[in-house]
Amino acid sequence: MKGRIRKVAVLAVALTLVLGATASGIEACIGPLCVSSTVDMQPRELPAKGNAPITLSSTTRIRTKDGSTPPTLEAIDFLIDKHGKVNGKAFPVCPIGKLEGATTAQARKRCAGALVGRGTGKALVTMPGRAPFQISSPVSFFNAAPTGGRTTLIAHAYETVPEPKALLVPIVVERVGKGRYGFHVRVEMPEVAGGYGAPTLAEAAVGATRKQGGKKVGFIEAHCSGGRLQVEGKLTFTNGDSFPTTLTSPCHTPR
């Protein structure tokens, strides 16, 4: 345990020295395991007061220096800038029952109004008696019924190895008060390919809009404070490795 803590501490210090505490994208390694992360929020022009719709995008890539199978990603935690809000109540809700067993096309058709984001997931599969191979699936993010009053999404993906199966992951958006951050999101990774898959790519863009009372409302809205919107992330792997990052996306107010 002390070794793991030391590795995380060394990594955090190294990132701070090299990146000046924040950046829009980084790559870092612990031993053979390397992780790169980026975050982006669009549009860049946002009001100084009030809020406007945005799209929050993130990309995480996982690889090893020697080409070996990486350890399995267990979870991704995000702390998100407090200068905004999430409008789950303004969007239709998708019952999880409509997504069970559904392919990507079926899921997006059944819950079209609740679709608030899209992405891509990839994994390296290592099964007995077979050479390692990669699988990929589109990922869909649906607005779901609140969990204890908290905005909730359901991430949907569809795999065909070792058998056809819909992967469903509830994601709860929690309000927090941690300095720059006002929201916490934890994404617990599902078992991929019957436990033989190790995620290598997690890509997502969340940010739908709809009309409400004659006004365009965003699932995610924000305003610009200090010339940036900031996200803190932490990737945790089943072998105990942990990668902390602080990422920013620049913004500006109308001139």
KOLVEX-612622 format. One line per 4 residues: number of its first residue (from 1); their letters; for each residue x, y, z of N, C-alpha, C. Coordinates in pm, whole numbers, plus 50000, padded with zeros to 5 digits. Example, Ala and Ser with C-alpha at 12.3 -4.5 7.8 and 13.67 -1.06 7.14 Angstrom:
! residues 2
1> as> 51319/49431/50780/51230/49550/50780/51320/49670/50780 ~ 51285/49775/50708/51367/49894/50714/51290/50003/50787
//
This chain:
! residues 255
1> mkgr> 50083/49879/50000/50000/50000/50000/50087/50126/50000 ~ 50192/50129/50082/50279/50246/50087/50341/50273/49951 ~ 50377/50164/49879/50435/50180/49746/50337/50246/49651 ~ 50211/50204/49658/50109/50262/49570/50090/50410/49603
5> irkv> 50082/50442/49733/50065/50582/49772/50181/50666/49724 ~ 50302/50612/49737/50421/50685/49692/50414/50711/49543 ~ 50372/50610/49464/50363/50627/49320/50266/50738/49283 ~ 50150/50739/49349/50050/50841/49321/50103/50979/49358
9> avla> 50168/50988/49474/50221/51117/49518/50327/51168/49422 ~ 50419/51080/49380/50523/51119/49286/50463/51166/49156 ~ 50363/51095/49108/50296/51132/48984/50231/51269/48996 ~ 50160/51292/49105/50092/51420/49123/50191/51536/49125
13> valt> 50304/51519/49196/50406/51623/49201/50465/51646/49063 ~ 50493/51538/48990/50552/51550/48856/50458/51626/48762 ~ 50330/51595/48771/50233/51663/48685/50228/51812/48718 ~ 50231/51845/48845/50226/51985/48885/50348/52061/48834
17> lvlg> 50467/52000/48845/50589/52065/48800/50592/52085/48649 ~ 50549/51983/48578/50556/51988/48431/50445/52073/48372 ~ 50326/52067/48430/50210/52129/48369/50169/52260/48435 ~ 50235/52297/48541/50193/52419/48609/50056/52405/48671
21> atas> 50022/52287/48718/49900/52253/48792/49782/52222/48702 ~ 49765/52290/48588/49649/52264/48505/49686/52259/48358 ~ 49605/52188/48281/49625/52178/48137/49498/52123/48077 ~ 49485/52131/47943/49368/52076/47877/49387/51928/47844
25> giea> 49512/51878/47854/49537/51737/47826/49673/51697/47880 ~ 49685/51573/47928/49812/51525/47982/49830/51379/47947 ~ 49955/51333/47954/49984/51189/47953/50083/51162/48064 ~ 50058/51056/48141/50146/51020/48251/50156/50868/48258
29> cigp> 50267/50819/48316/50292/50675/48324/50332/50635/48464 ~ 50288/50517/48506/50337/50449/48625/50390/50315/48578 ~ 50522/50299/48581/50579/50177/48525/50543/50166/48377 ~ 50495/50049/48333/50460/50034/48192/50324/50092/48154
33> lcvs> 50242/50125/48255/50106/50172/48229/50104/50323/48203 ~ 50044/50364/48091/50036/50505/48055/49890/50544/48030 ~ 49854/50661/48078/49718/50714/48063/49726/50855/48008 ~ 49646/50885/47908/49634/51022/47859/49489/51065/47874
37> stvd> 49470/51191/47912/49335/51244/47934/49324/51384/47876 ~ 49208/51414/47818/49179/51548/47771/49037/51584/47813 ~ 49013/51714/47826/48878/51763/47853/48855/51889/47772 ~ 48732/51908/47727/48701/52027/47649/48556/52066/47676
41> mqpr> 48531/52195/47682/48395/52245/47698/48368/52347/47588 ~ 48259/52329/47517/48222/52418/47407/48079/52469/47428 ~ 48050/52593/47388/48140/52690/47325/48232/52755/47427 ~ 48334/52824/47377/48429/52892/47464/48374/53025/47514
45> elpa> 48288/53087/47434/48230/53215/47476/48106/53190/47561 ~ 48114/53234/47687/48006/53211/47783/47978/53339/47861 ~ 47857/53354/47912/47827/53474/47990/47905/53478/48121 ~ 47924/53599/48173/47990/53615/48303/47892/53585/48416
49> kgna> 47764/53610/48391/47659/53581/48489/47548/53504/48418 ~ 47469/53431/48495/47372/53344/48431/47443/53225/48370 ~ 47372/53146/48293/47433/53026/48233/47389/53011/48089 ~ 47469/52938/48012/47437/52906/47873/47469/52759/47850
53> pitl> 47400/52694/47755/47425/52551/47729/47568/52525/47683 ~ 47627/52417/47732/47760/52374/47687/47758/52224/47661 ~ 47861/52179/47591/47889/52036/47576/48021/52006/47646 ~ 48020/51911/47737/48139/51869/47810/48191/51740/47747
57> sstt> 48315/51745/47699/48375/51628/47632/48499/51583/47707 ~ 48519/51453/47714/48641/51399/47774/48685/51275/47698 ~ 48816/51256/47692/48874/51139/47627/48984/51083/47716 ~ 48977/50955/47746/49079/50887/47824/49131/50769/47744
61> rirt> 49262/50763/47725/49326/50653/47653/49422/50581/47747 ~ 49422/50449/47740/49504/50365/47827/49590/50274/47741 ~ 49719/50268/47770/49809/50182/47692/49923/50136/47783 ~ 50002/50043/47733/50124/50002/47802/50243/50022/47710
65> kdgs> 50356/50057/47768/50477/50081/47689/50524/49957/47615 ~ 50502/49841/47676/50553/49717/47617/50448/49641/47536 ~ 50329/49699/47520/50227/49633/47439/50150/49524/47512 ~ 50175/49506/47639/50104/49404/47717/49963/49452/47748
69> tppt> 49880/49360/47795/49743/49397/47833/49746/49486/47957 ~ 49683/49602/47952/49684/49690/48070/49596/49635/48180 ~ 49619/49679/48304/49527/49640/48412/49389/49695/48383 ~ 49289/49638/48447/49150/49677/48420/49115/49808/48491
73> leai> 49059/49899/48416/49011/50025/48473/48888/49997/48559 ~ 48894/50039/48683/48785/50012/48778/48683/50126/48781 ~ 48731/50250/48784/48639/50363/48795/48708/50492/48752 ~ 48626/50588/48710/48673/50724/48684/48589/50819/48770
77> dfli> 48657/50903/48847/48589/51004/48927/48618/51141/48869 ~ 48512/51223/48861/48526/51360/48813/48476/51457/48919 ~ 48553/51561/48945/48504/51679/49015/48492/51788/48910 ~ 48372/51848/48898/48344/51939/48789/48319/52079/48843
81> dkhg> 48364/52176/48766/48355/52318/48800/48216/52355/48854 ~ 48215/52438/48959/48089/52476/49022/48014/52586/48946 ~ 48077/52644/48845/48016/52758/48777/47920/52710/48667 ~ 47819/52639/48708/47721/52588/48613/47615/52507/48683
85> kvng> 47536/52434/48603/47431/52350/48660/47395/52239/48562 ~ 47323/52140/48614/47274/52028/48533/47122/52032/48537 ~ 47060/52029/48419/46914/52044/48409/46845/51912/48376 ~ 46864/51812/48459/46802/51683/48434/46651/51690/48429
89> kafp> 46590/51776/48510/46444/51785/48516/46383/51842/48389 ~ 46464/51906/48305/46412/51967/48183/46407/51869/48066 ~ 46458/51746/48086/46465/51649/47977/46384/51524/48008 ~ 46332/51459/47905/46259/51333/47926/46348/51230/47994
93> vcpi> 46283/51135/48060/46353/51030/48134/46341/50898/48058 ~ 46450/50822/48056/46450/50689/47994/46449/50582/48104 ~ 46344/50500/48114/46344/50390/48212/46450/50286/48173 ~ 46521/50236/48271/46628/50142/48243/46577/50016/48174
97> gkle> 46450/49980/48198/46393/49861/48136/46392/49869/47984 ~ 46383/49991/47929/46382/50006/47784/46519/49980/47722 ~ 46623/49983/47805/46759/49967/47754/46814/49827/47773 ~ 46750/49748/47858/46800/49613/47886/46793/49526/47760
101> gatt> 46907/49473/47721/46915/49386/47603/46912/49459/47471 ~ 46907/49591/47472/46893/49669/47349/47028/49693/47282 ~ 47028/49687/47148/47145/49729/47073/47154/49881/47079 ~ 47263/49936/47026/47278/50082/47026/47164/50148/46949
105> aqar> 47134/50097/46830/47028/50157/46749/46892/50147/46818 ~ 46865/50034/46880/46738/50017/46950/46728/50111/47069 ~ 46835/50123/47145/46835/50208/47264/46811/50354/47225 ~ 46880/50400/47121/46867/50540/47081/46730/50569/47021
109> krca> 46667/50469/46963/46532/50487/46909/46428/50487/47021 ~ 46443/50396/47116/46345/50384/47225/46347/50506/47317 ~ 46463/50567/47334/46476/50678/47428/46540/50799/47362 ~ 46493/50831/47242/46553/50940/47165/46549/51073/47239
113> galv> 46437/51103/47304/46423/51230/47372/46512/51244/47494 ~ 46553/51131/47552/46635/51132/47673/46784/51121/47644 ~ 46820/51112/47514/46961/51099/47476/47031/51233/47494 ~ 47126/51240/47587/47193/51366/47617/47342/51363/47587
117> grgt> 47395/51248/47542/47537/51240/47511/47573/51114/47436 ~ 47687/51119/47369/47737/51005/47291/47886/50989/47315 ~ 47936/50872/47285/48079/50848/47298/48119/50717/47235 ~ 48238/50672/47269/48292/50546/47217/48371/50477/47328
121> gkal> 48357/50347/47337/48438/50269/47429/48512/50160/47355 ~ 48637/50138/47392/48717/50031/47332/48785/49951/47443 ~ 48812/49825/47415/48879/49740/47513/48966/49638/47441 ~ 49074/49599/47507/49160/49491/47458/49116/49363/47528
125> vtmp> 49079/49263/47448/49027/49138/47502/49134/49030/47494 ~ 49159/48966/47608/49256/48856/47615/49183/48734/47669 ~ 49150/48640/47577/49076/48520/47614/49164/48397/47596 ~ 49144/48295/47677/49224/48173/47664/49212/48114/47524
129> grap> 49326/48077/47468/49327/48012/47337/49313/48105/47219 ~ 49312/48237/47243/49299/48333/47134/49402/48443/47149 ~ 49448/48494/47037/49536/48610/47041/49456/48731/47087 ~ 49518/48825/47158/49446/48945/47203/49383/49019/47084
133> fqis> 49264/49073/47104/49198/49149/46999/49119/49263/47062 ~ 49086/49361/46982/49018/49480/47032/48871/49479/46995 ~ 48786/49525/47086/48645/49543/47058/48608/49689/47080 ~ 48501/49732/47017/48459/49870/47025/48307/49879/47026
137> spvs> 48255/49980/47092/48110/50001/47094/48080/50150/47106 ~ 47978/50198/47033/47928/50332/47065/47874/50333/47207 ~ 47882/50447/47272/47828/50465/47406/47722/50575/47399 ~ 47610/50551/47464/47501/50649/47470/47475/50686/47614
141> ffna> 47444/50813/47637/47413/50861/47771/47269/50913/47773 ~ 47188/50852/47858/47046/50886/47866/47014/50949/48001 ~ 46928/51051/47999/46877/51105/48123/46784/51003/48187 ~ 46805/50977/48314/46728/50874/48385/46652/50937/48501
145> aptg> 46570/50856/48566/46497/50903/48684/46598/50939/48793 ~ 46574/51048/48867/46668/51090/48972/46689/50981/49077 ~ 46806/50981/49136/46838/50890/49246/46846/50970/49374 ~ 46745/50956/49459/46743/51034/49582/46745/51183/49555
149> grtt> 46678/51227/49449/46674/51367/49413/46793/51415/49332 ~ 46890/51328/49307/47010/51368/49233/46998/51328/49086 ~ 47041/51417/48997/47038/51388/48854/47114/51260/48826 ~ 47056/51174/48742/47117/51045/48711/47114/51021/48561
153> liah> 47222/50966/48510/47230/50923/48371/47247/50772/48368 ~ 47217/50713/48253/47249/50572/48228/47338/50568/48104 ~ 47458/50514/48120/47546/50492/48007/47515/50355/47948 ~ 47498/50349/47816/47463/50225/47746/47569/50193/47641
157> ayet> 47615/50068/47641/47702/50017/47535/47655/49877/47502 ~ 47699/49824/47389/47655/49691/47347/47775/49612/47297 ~ 47795/49494/47357/47905/49408/47318/47854/49276/47260 ~ 47937/49211/47181/47898/49084/47120/47993/48971/47159
161> vpep> 48091/49001/47246/48190/48902/47290/48185/48894/47443 ~ 48175/48775/47500/48164/48643/47436/48024/48613/47383 ~ 47927/48702/47418/47791/48687/47368/47725/48825/47366 ~ 47621/48843/47283/47556/48974/47277/47501/49016/47414
165> kall> 47530/49140/47452/47489/49187/47584/47493/49339/47589 ~ 47389/49399/47648/47388/49543/47672/47456/49571/47806 ~ 47547/49666/47808/47614/49708/47930/47551/49838/47977 ~ 47499/49840/48098/47429/49957/48152/47496/50004/48280
169> vpiv> 47530/50132/48284/47599/50187/48400/47526/50312/48449 ~ 47461/50308/48566/47401/50429/48623/47511/50525/48669 ~ 47491/50654/48642/47588/50758/48680/47512/50867/48754 ~ 47546/50886/48880/47477/50984/48965/47560/51112/48974
173> verv> 47494/51225/48954/47560/51356/48965/47532/51411/49104 ~ 47637/51422/49185/47622/51469/49323/47668/51614/49337 ~ 47593/51693/49412/47636/51828/49445/47736/51822/49560 ~ 47848/51894/49543/47951/51900/49647/47996/52045/49663
177> gkgr> 48065/52072/49770/48124/52203/49791/48272/52187/49820 ~ 48353/52182/49714/48497/52159/49728/48574/52266/49649 ~ 48579/52385/49706/48653/52492/49641/48597/52524/49503 ~ 48678/52503/49402/48640/52533/49263/48530/52440/49213
181> ygfh> 48510/52328/49280/48423/52224/49227/48287/52221/49296 ~ 48184/52193/49215/48049/52188/49267/47975/52059/49240 ~ 48038/51970/49160/47971/51844/49124/48072/51730/49127 ~ 48025/51613/49172/48107/51491/49169/48033/51385/49090
185> vrve> 48105/51322/48998/48050/51214/48916/48145/51096/48923 ~ 48092/50979/48956/48174/50857/48958/48118/50759/48855 ~ 48205/50716/48765/48168/50619/48662/48236/50487/48695 ~ 48159/50389/48740/48214/50258/48771/48207/50172/48645
189> mpev> 48321/50127/48600/48329/50056/48472/48263/49918/48482 ~ 48186/49879/48381/48123/49747/48384/48224/49638/48347 ~ 48188/49516/48378/48270/49403/48333/48257/49392/48181 ~ 48370/49392/48111/48372/49392/47965/48414/49254/47914
193> aggy> 48343/49205/47814/48376/49077/47750/48388/48964/47852 ~ 48292/48957/47942/48292/48850/48041/48408/48854/48137 ~ 48468/48973/48155/48582/48986/48244/48715/48974/48175 ~ 48715/48946/48045/48840/48931/47969/48883/49062/47903
197> gapt> 48803/49168/47912/48833/49292/47845/48892/49397/47937 ~ 48995/49467/47890/49057/49577/47963/49033/49705/47884 ~ 48956/49801/47936/48928/49924/47863/49055/49996/47818 ~ 49055/50045/47694/49168/50122/47641/49125/50261/47594
201> laea> 48995/50282/47579/48944/50414/47539/48809/50439/47603 ~ 48793/50555/47664/48664/50600/47716/48644/50743/47666 ~ 48553/50759/47574/48532/50887/47508/48386/50927/47523 ~ 48361/51051/47564/48223/51095/47587/48208/51242/47558
205> avga> 48090/51278/47507/48051/51418/47489/47907/51429/47535 ~ 47884/51504/47642/47750/51517/47701/47708/51663/47693 ~ 47588/51687/47639/47542/51824/47628/47431/51843/47526 ~ 47312/51798/47554/47197/51816/47464/47126/51947/47498
209> trkq> 47044/51994/47404/46961/52113/47427/46818/52084/47383 ~ 46724/52158/47438/46585/52149/47398/46516/52281/47430 ~ 46402/52304/47367/46326/52426/47392/46232/52405/47510 ~ 46229/52503/47597/46139/52498/47713/46089/52640/47739
213> ggkk> 45958/52660/47723/45902/52792/47741/45957/52894/47644 ~ 45986/52848/47520/46041/52937/47418/46188/52968/47433 ~ 46255/52903/47528/46396/52928/47554/46476/52799/47537 ~ 46597/52810/47480/46683/52693/47466/46749/52661/47600
217> vgfi> 46727/52537/47644/46782/52492/47771/46882/52381/47746 ~ 46995/52385/47815/47097/52282/47799/47092/52181/47912 ~ 47124/52056/47879/47135/51957/47986/47245/51999/48084 ~ 47355/52052/48029/47461/52112/48111/47471/52258/48070
221> eahc> 47477/52347/48169/47494/52489/48142/47606/52543/48232 ~ 47669/52652/48185/47780/52709/48262/47797/52856/48228 ~ 47874/52924/48314/47919/53059/48283/48069/53065/48307 ~ 48133/53170/48254/48280/53179/48257/48326/53256/48380
225> sggr> 48414/53196/48457/48471/53260/48576/48621/53235/48578 ~ 48698/53341/48578/48844/53326/48583/48905/53277/48453 ~ 48832/53287/48344/48887/53250/48214/48900/53101/48190 ~ 48833/53020/48275/48846/52876/48255/48730/52804/48321
229> lqve> 48705/52683/48273/48621/52586/48342/48711/52468/48374 ~ 48699/52414/48494/48799/52320/48545/48737/52187/48587 ~ 48810/52079/48558/48768/51944/48595/48887/51872/48658 ~ 48861/51805/48769/48963/51720/48831/48920/51575/48812
233> gklt> 49010/51493/48763/48977/51353/48738/49069/51258/48812 ~ 49020/51139/48836/49102/51036/48899/49062/50900/48842 ~ 49159/50831/48783/49137/50696/48730/49192/50595/48830 ~ 49113/50495/48862/49153/50391/48955/49149/50256/48884
237> ftng> 49257/50178/48899/49267/50048/48834/49259/49936/48938 ~ 49222/49818/48892/49203/49705/48983/49334/49661/49049 ~ 49449/49697/48990/49577/49658/49052/49624/49759/49156 ~ 49543/49863/49181/49578/49963/49282/49637/50091/49227
241> dsfp> 49678/50094/49101/49731/50216/49042/49623/50323/49036 ~ 49665/50449/49054/49570/50559/49053/49634/50678/48982 ~ 49559/50742/48892/49609/50854/48815/49525/50978/48843 ~ 49575/51076/48920/49502/51201/48942/49540/51305/48837
245> ttlt> 49444/51383/48790/49471/51488/48693/49383/51609/48722 ~ 49434/51726/48686/49354/51848/48689/49360/51909/48549 ~ 49244/51924/48486/49236/51970/48348/49146/52092/48339 ~ 49181/52183/48249/49100/52303/48231/49065/52322/48084
249> spch> 48955/52391/48061/48916/52432/47927/48898/52583/47930 ~ 48970/52658/47845/48960/52804/47850/48822/52854/47807 ~ 48782/52969/47863/48657/53033/47823/48677/53183/47828 ~ 48584/53256/47765/48588/53401/47770/48446/53455/47761
253> tpr> 48428/53577/47808/48296/53640/47804/48284/53722/47675 ~ 48161/53753/47632/48143/53831/47509/48215/53965/47515 ~ 48275/54001/47404/48348/54129/47398/48256/54238/47344
//
